[in-house]
């Protein structure tokens, strides 16, 4: 996954997020008050800063950043905002951002709400009301449709979540010791006495909390960016249903390349999801999830084909045309293995592109119907489909000419 980090000041960087990204094999890039195109990243992280989210007139770059946040959310990509980053997201979503009832600087606990406890990955991070690092004078209101997740004694609004896609945190789990020292150096004027403002010595005395906070950030990042996968591993049945919703059509199309009877295809697909639940602890990320699903359905299809005595007739092939049944099975499986890689590439497309591809190219839903469902013009829908296909072709090229030819033949089969 390509994660881009927006910084507003040099001394509030990604902290332990960078270390987590490297450990998980993600590509992390950063920029300081400059903004990439949405297609240049798969997820967006927005850091803090001393500015106010309402100070568009003072900071000429702020409207452009808000436009990028708005476009990223609309694309369906994950967005994480921290402190000012969360406030900017809230502002984009129409919520008020203003001075908090109390300035909150230093080490103070946050308590989960009932909404947070409904998400296993969030409950695991915040169930024990952990002490976390705060540095803010403003506060966001909870955007319409968002879940209010955390509260503190100083300020009620500490985190929000929108559709498992957009997460805002008012506090800092990412800071490491060097980050904390940099904030103390550059923000000394913020430490005027207050009911919830610690002095520099008290903040430094809280440094043992850093490692625990960073460990919680790793949990949170795995849960949020892994999202469905992390919840599945934790035994969340709703996450299993989410996997089924996401992959059912892809697997059905895949198995159909080997098994022509739709009833048998459905049985194999349902069996695959049952085995996923049994072996969910083996799933560590989306890549291993895809591998488990496609490998399981492929192997079950292979067993079905070998056990089917009427295999050649069901494929419309006479014994003269295909004299060796085992050889025919091997040919079908070999092509299916290429289909699997193509469909994995489909699922790895950013944003809503996987769903667009399945609906538009495999299920053959009319563009007008797809456009109406998304409240866009038919022309825009046509362009979005074309963009998804172009990006898929680029990625399939890496698999060689055979994969490209199979994809082209497959798409031709689905043309009216």
C-alpha positions as CSV (number, residue, x, y, z in Angstrom):
1,X,0.0,0.0,0.0
2,X,1.2,3.5,-0.9
3,X,0.6,5.8,2.1
4,X,1.2,9.5,1.8
5,X,1.7,11.7,4.9
6,X,0.8,15.4,4.8
7,X,2.9,17.5,7.2
8,X,2.2,21.1,8.2
9,X,5.4,21.7,10.1
10,X,8.8,19.9,10.0
11,X,8.7,19.0,13.7
12,X,5.4,17.0,13.6
13,X,6.2,14.1,11.4
14,X,4.8,10.5,11.1
15,X,6.8,9.2,14.1
16,X,6.2,5.5,14.7
17,X,3.8,5.4,11.7
18,X,6.9,5.4,9.4
19,X,8.4,2.4,11.4
20,X,5.0,0.6,11.2
21,X,4.8,1.2,7.4
22,X,8.3,-0.2,6.8
23,X,7.6,-3.3,9.0
24,X,4.4,-4.0,7.0
25,X,5.9,-3.5,3.6
26,X,4.1,-0.3,2.8
27,X,5.6,2.5,0.8
28,X,5.4,5.8,2.8
29,X,6.0,9.2,1.3
30,X,5.7,12.6,2.9
31,X,5.3,16.2,1.8
32,X,5.3,19.5,3.7
33,X,2.4,21.8,2.7
34,X,2.4,20.4,-0.9
35,X,-0.1,18.0,-2.2
36,X,0.1,15.0,-4.5
37,X,-2.7,13.8,-6.9
38,X,-5.1,11.4,-5.4
39,X,-4.1,8.6,-7.8
40,X,-0.5,8.8,-6.5
41,X,-1.4,7.1,-3.2
42,X,-3.6,4.5,-1.7
43,X,-4.1,6.0,1.8
44,X,-3.7,9.4,3.3
45,X,-2.4,10.4,6.8
46,X,-2.7,14.0,7.8
47,X,-0.4,15.2,10.7
48,X,-0.8,18.0,13.3
49,X,0.5,21.6,13.4
50,X,-0.1,24.8,15.3
51,X,-2.5,26.2,12.7
52,X,-6.3,26.4,13.1
53,X,-8.4,24.4,10.7
54,X,-10.5,27.6,10.1
55,X,-7.5,29.8,9.2
56,X,-7.8,29.5,5.4
57,X,-7.2,33.2,4.9
58,X,-3.9,33.0,6.8
59,X,-2.5,29.9,5.1
60,X,-2.7,30.0,1.3
61,X,-2.2,26.2,1.0
62,X,-5.0,25.2,3.4
63,X,-7.9,25.4,0.8
64,X,-5.9,23.1,-1.5
65,X,-5.3,20.7,1.3
66,X,-9.0,20.6,2.2
67,X,-9.8,20.0,-1.5
68,X,-7.4,17.0,-1.5
69,X,-8.9,15.6,1.7
70,X,-12.4,16.0,0.2
71,X,-11.4,14.3,-3.1
72,X,-9.6,11.4,-1.2
73,X,-12.6,10.7,0.9
74,X,-14.9,10.7,-2.2
75,X,-12.5,8.2,-3.8
76,X,-13.1,5.7,-1.1
77,X,-9.5,5.6,0.1
78,X,-8.6,5.5,3.8
79,X,-7.8,8.8,5.6
80,X,-6.3,9.1,9.0
81,X,-6.1,12.6,10.6
82,X,-4.1,13.4,13.8
83,X,-4.7,16.6,15.8
84,X,-4.9,19.4,13.2
85,X,-5.3,16.6,10.6
86,X,-8.5,15.4,12.3
87,X,-9.7,19.0,12.6
88,X,-9.2,19.5,8.9
89,X,-11.1,16.4,8.1
90,X,-14.0,17.4,10.4
91,X,-14.1,20.8,8.7
92,X,-14.2,19.2,5.2
93,X,-17.1,17.0,6.5
94,X,-19.0,20.1,7.6
95,X,-18.3,20.0,11.4
96,X,-17.3,23.0,13.4
97,X,-13.8,23.4,14.6
98,X,-13.2,26.0,17.4
99,X,-11.3,26.6,20.6
100,X,-11.7,23.7,23.0
101,X,-13.2,24.1,26.5
102,X,-9.8,23.4,27.9
103,X,-6.3,23.5,26.3
104,X,-5.0,20.0,26.7
105,X,-1.2,19.5,26.6
106,X,0.6,16.5,28.2
107,X,-0.3,13.0,29.3
108,X,-3.9,12.4,30.0
109,X,-6.2,9.4,29.7
110,X,-9.0,8.9,27.1
111,X,-12.1,6.8,27.7
112,X,-13.9,4.8,24.9
113,X,-17.5,5.4,24.2
114,X,-20.1,2.6,23.5
115,X,-19.5,3.3,19.8
116,X,-15.8,2.5,20.1
117,X,-16.5,-0.7,22.0
118,X,-18.6,-1.9,19.0
119,X,-15.4,-2.2,17.0
120,X,-13.2,-5.0,18.2
121,X,-10.0,-3.4,16.8
122,X,-10.8,-0.1,18.6
123,X,-11.8,-1.8,21.8
124,X,-8.5,-3.6,21.9
125,X,-6.6,-0.3,21.8
126,X,-8.7,1.8,24.2
127,X,-10.6,-0.5,26.5
128,X,-8.3,0.3,29.5
129,X,-8.6,4.1,29.1
130,X,-4.9,4.6,28.3
131,X,-2.9,7.7,29.0
132,X,-2.0,9.4,25.7
133,X,-0.1,12.5,24.6
134,X,-2.1,15.6,23.9
135,X,-1.1,18.9,22.4
136,X,-4.1,21.0,21.2
137,X,-6.1,24.1,22.0
138,X,-8.9,23.6,19.4
139,X,-11.5,20.9,19.2
140,X,-13.6,19.4,16.4
141,X,-17.3,18.7,16.6
142,X,-18.3,15.2,15.5
143,X,-19.2,15.2,11.8
144,X,-22.7,14.2,10.8
145,X,-22.9,10.4,10.3
146,X,-19.6,9.8,12.2
147,X,-19.2,7.7,15.3
148,X,-18.0,9.5,18.5
149,X,-15.3,7.2,19.8
150,X,-13.4,8.7,22.7
151,X,-13.6,11.3,25.4
152,X,-11.4,12.9,28.1
153,X,-11.9,14.9,31.3
154,X,-10.8,18.0,29.5
155,X,-12.6,17.7,26.2
156,X,-15.4,15.4,25.2
157,X,-14.5,14.9,21.5
158,X,-11.3,13.0,21.1
159,X,-11.9,10.7,18.0
160,X,-14.4,9.9,15.3
161,X,-14.9,7.3,12.6
162,X,-16.8,7.5,9.4
163,X,-17.8,4.3,7.6
164,X,-14.6,2.5,8.6
165,X,-12.9,4.7,6.1
166,X,-12.1,8.0,7.8
167,X,-10.6,8.2,11.3
168,X,-9.8,11.4,13.2
169,X,-7.7,11.4,16.4
170,X,-7.3,14.6,18.5
171,X,-4.3,13.2,20.4
172,X,-0.9,11.8,19.4
173,X,-0.1,8.1,19.6
174,X,2.6,8.4,17.0
175,X,5.2,10.6,18.8
176,X,8.5,9.1,19.7
177,X,11.0,10.7,22.1
178,X,12.6,12.8,19.5
179,X,9.2,14.0,18.3
180,X,8.2,14.9,21.8
181,X,11.4,16.9,22.3
182,X,10.9,18.7,19.0
183,X,7.3,19.7,20.0
184,X,8.6,21.0,23.4
185,X,11.3,23.0,21.6
186,X,9.0,24.6,19.1
187,X,5.9,24.9,21.2
188,X,7.3,26.2,24.5
189,X,5.0,29.2,24.3
190,X,2.0,26.9,24.4
191,X,2.8,25.7,28.0
192,X,1.2,28.6,29.8
193,X,-0.4,27.2,33.0
194,X,-3.8,25.6,32.7
195,X,-6.0,23.0,34.3
196,X,-4.9,20.4,31.7
197,X,-1.5,21.8,30.7
198,X,1.6,20.1,32.0
199,X,5.0,21.8,32.1
200,X,8.0,20.5,30.2
201,X,9.3,18.6,33.2
202,X,6.0,16.8,33.7
203,X,5.8,16.0,30.0
204,X,9.3,14.5,30.0
205,X,8.5,12.6,33.1
206,X,5.7,10.9,31.2
207,X,8.1,9.6,28.6
208,X,7.7,6.0,29.8
209,X,4.2,6.2,28.2
210,X,5.7,6.6,24.8
211,X,6.5,3.0,24.1
212,X,3.1,1.9,25.2
213,X,1.4,4.6,23.1
214,X,3.5,3.6,20.1
215,X,2.4,0.0,20.6
216,X,-1.2,1.1,20.7
217,X,-0.7,3.1,17.4
218,X,0.6,-0.1,15.8
219,X,-2.6,-1.9,16.9
220,X,-4.7,1.0,15.7
221,X,-2.9,1.2,12.3
222,X,-3.3,-2.6,11.8
223,X,-6.9,-2.4,12.7
224,X,-7.7,0.7,10.6
225,X,-5.7,0.1,7.5
226,X,-6.0,-3.6,7.8
227,X,-9.5,-3.0,8.9
228,X,-11.5,-6.0,7.7
229,X,-8.5,-8.3,8.0
230,X,-7.6,-7.3,11.5
231,X,-11.2,-7.8,12.6
232,X,-11.5,-11.1,10.9
233,X,-8.4,-12.4,12.7
234,X,-9.9,-11.2,16.0
235,X,-13.0,-13.4,15.3
236,X,-15.4,-10.6,14.2
237,X,-18.2,-12.3,12.4
238,X,-19.3,-9.0,10.8
239,X,-15.8,-8.8,9.2
240,X,-16.3,-12.3,7.8
241,X,-19.6,-11.1,6.2
242,X,-17.7,-8.1,4.9
243,X,-15.2,-10.4,3.2
244,X,-18.1,-12.4,1.6
245,X,-19.6,-9.2,0.3
246,X,-16.3,-8.0,-1.2
247,X,-15.1,-11.3,-2.7
248,X,-18.2,-13.3,-3.6
249,X,-18.6,-12.1,-7.1
250,X,-14.8,-12.3,-7.8
251,X,-14.7,-15.9,-6.6
252,X,-17.8,-16.8,-8.5
253,X,-16.4,-15.5,-11.7
254,X,-13.1,-17.3,-11.0
255,X,-14.6,-20.7,-10.2
256,X,-16.9,-20.4,-13.2
257,X,-13.8,-20.5,-15.4
258,X,-13.3,-24.1,-14.3
259,X,-16.8,-25.3,-13.3
260,X,-19.7,-24.6,-15.7
261,X,-22.6,-25.5,-13.3
262,X,-23.5,-22.4,-11.3
263,X,-24.9,-24.5,-8.5
264,X,-21.6,-26.3,-8.1
265,X,-19.8,-23.0,-8.4
266,X,-21.8,-21.5,-5.6
267,X,-21.2,-24.6,-3.4
268,X,-17.4,-24.2,-3.9
269,X,-17.5,-20.5,-3.1
270,X,-19.6,-21.0,0.0
271,X,-17.2,-23.7,1.1
272,X,-14.3,-21.4,0.5
273,X,-15.7,-18.8,2.9
274,X,-16.4,-21.5,5.5
275,X,-12.7,-22.6,5.3
276,X,-11.6,-18.9,5.6
277,X,-13.4,-18.6,8.9
278,X,-11.7,-21.8,10.1
279,X,-8.3,-20.7,9.1
280,X,-8.7,-16.9,9.7
281,X,-5.7,-16.8,12.0
282,X,-3.4,-17.4,9.0
283,X,-4.6,-14.2,7.4
284,X,-2.2,-11.3,8.1
285,X,-3.1,-8.8,5.4
286,X,-5.1,-8.4,2.2
287,X,-2.5,-10.2,0.1
288,X,-2.7,-13.4,2.3
289,X,-6.5,-13.1,2.4
290,X,-6.6,-13.1,-1.4
291,X,-4.2,-16.0,-1.7
292,X,-6.1,-18.1,0.8
293,X,-9.5,-17.4,-1.0
294,X,-8.2,-18.1,-4.5
295,X,-6.0,-21.0,-3.6
296,X,-8.8,-22.7,-1.6
297,X,-11.4,-22.3,-4.4
298,X,-8.9,-23.3,-7.0
299,X,-8.0,-26.5,-5.1
300,X,-11.7,-27.4,-4.4
301,X,-12.5,-26.8,-8.1
302,X,-9.6,-29.2,-9.0
303,X,-11.0,-31.9,-6.8
304,X,-14.5,-31.4,-8.3
305,X,-13.1,-31.7,-11.8
306,X,-11.2,-34.8,-11.2
307,X,-14.2,-36.4,-9.5
308,X,-16.6,-35.5,-12.2
309,X,-16.9,-38.4,-14.6
310,X,-18.9,-36.4,-17.0
311,X,-16.3,-33.6,-17.2
312,X,-15.7,-33.6,-20.9
313,X,-19.4,-33.6,-21.8
314,X,-20.1,-30.8,-19.4
315,X,-17.4,-28.7,-21.0
316,X,-18.9,-29.4,-24.4
317,X,-15.8,-31.3,-25.5
318,X,-15.9,-34.8,-27.1
319,X,-13.4,-37.4,-26.2
320,X,-11.9,-37.1,-29.7
321,X,-11.4,-33.4,-29.2
322,X,-9.8,-33.9,-25.7
323,X,-8.5,-37.4,-25.5
324,X,-6.8,-37.0,-22.2
325,X,-9.2,-35.9,-19.4
326,X,-6.3,-35.2,-17.0
327,X,-4.5,-33.1,-19.5
328,X,-7.7,-31.1,-20.1
329,X,-8.1,-30.5,-16.4
330,X,-4.5,-29.3,-16.2
331,X,-5.0,-26.9,-19.1
332,X,-8.1,-25.4,-17.4
333,X,-6.4,-25.1,-14.1
334,X,-3.3,-23.5,-15.7
335,X,-5.5,-20.8,-17.3
336,X,-7.5,-20.4,-14.0
337,X,-4.3,-19.7,-12.1
338,X,-3.7,-16.8,-14.5
339,X,-7.3,-15.6,-13.9
340,X,-6.6,-15.7,-10.2
341,X,-3.7,-13.4,-10.5
342,X,-5.8,-11.0,-12.7
343,X,-8.6,-11.0,-10.2
344,X,-6.2,-10.4,-7.4
345,X,-5.0,-7.4,-9.4
346,X,-8.6,-6.3,-9.7
347,X,-9.1,-6.4,-6.0
348,X,-5.9,-4.4,-5.4
349,X,-7.1,-1.5,-7.5
350,X,-7.6,1.6,-5.4
351,X,-10.8,3.0,-4.1
352,X,-14.0,1.9,-5.8
353,X,-12.3,0.6,-8.9
354,X,-12.7,-3.1,-8.0
355,X,-16.4,-2.8,-7.6
356,X,-16.6,-0.8,-10.8
357,X,-14.7,-3.5,-12.7
358,X,-16.9,-6.3,-11.4
359,X,-20.2,-4.5,-12.0
360,X,-19.2,-3.0,-15.3
361,X,-17.1,-5.6,-17.0
362,X,-18.1,-8.9,-15.4
363,X,-21.7,-8.5,-14.2
364,X,-22.4,-6.2,-17.2
365,X,-24.6,-3.8,-15.2
366,X,-25.6,-1.0,-17.6
367,X,-23.6,2.2,-17.2
368,X,-26.7,4.3,-16.8
369,X,-27.7,2.1,-13.8
370,X,-24.3,2.3,-12.3
371,X,-24.2,6.1,-12.8
372,X,-27.6,6.5,-11.2
373,X,-26.6,4.5,-8.1
374,X,-23.5,6.7,-7.7
375,X,-25.3,10.0,-8.6
376,X,-22.8,10.8,-11.4
377,X,-23.4,11.3,-15.1
378,X,-23.2,8.4,-17.6
379,X,-20.2,10.0,-19.2
380,X,-18.4,10.2,-15.8
381,X,-19.3,6.5,-15.2
382,X,-17.8,5.6,-18.6
383,X,-14.6,7.4,-17.8
384,X,-14.3,5.8,-14.4
385,X,-14.7,2.3,-15.9
386,X,-12.1,3.2,-18.6
387,X,-9.7,4.4,-15.9
388,X,-10.1,1.2,-13.9
389,X,-9.5,-0.9,-17.0
390,X,-6.5,1.1,-18.0
391,X,-4.9,0.8,-14.5
392,X,-5.6,-2.9,-14.5
393,X,-4.0,-3.4,-17.9
394,X,-0.9,-1.6,-16.6
395,X,-0.7,-3.9,-13.6
396,X,-1.4,-7.1,-15.6
397,X,1.4,-6.3,-18.0
398,X,3.8,-7.2,-15.2
399,X,2.5,-10.8,-15.4
400,X,3.4,-11.1,-19.1
401,X,1.8,-11.4,-22.5
402,X,-0.2,-14.6,-21.6
403,X,-2.0,-12.7,-18.8
404,X,-2.8,-9.8,-21.1
405,X,-4.2,-12.1,-23.8
406,X,-6.3,-14.0,-21.3
407,X,-7.7,-10.7,-19.8
408,X,-8.5,-9.4,-23.3
409,X,-10.2,-12.7,-24.2
410,X,-12.2,-12.7,-21.0
411,X,-13.3,-9.1,-21.5
412,X,-14.4,-9.9,-25.0
413,X,-16.6,-12.7,-23.7
414,X,-18.4,-10.2,-21.5
415,X,-19.1,-7.7,-24.3
416,X,-22.7,-7.4,-25.5
